[in-house]
Amino acid sequence: MILLLLSINISELHKNNTDGIPVHMDEYVSVTGVVTANFSTNATYEYTKVFVQDETGGIYVYSPSYHGINRGDSVRIYGRVSQWKGITEI
């Protein structure tokens, strides 16, 4: 299987169709930015929840495994665009 990644600015991920669904929903993307908030506060560090920003905007990133990402880290995130409770995330 070949996985095609779309390298994209974060602001592009917040564009929705007329039904309020991200136009890039379920696409695999790559974004580069800086971690500006880390919500991975679980004492067992079972997951990663961070907010990543580039010069165009910010996006919430969730992973069911812990990756040791910290606030201030420059990162390249690879993942699938999804939506949770109306919030676009990777």
Buried (B, 14 or more C-beta within 10 A) or exposed (E): EEEEEEEBBBEBBBEBEEEEEBEBBEBBBEBBBBBEEBEBEEEEEEBBBBBBBBEBBBBBBBBEEEBEBEEEBEBEBEBEBBBEEEEBBB
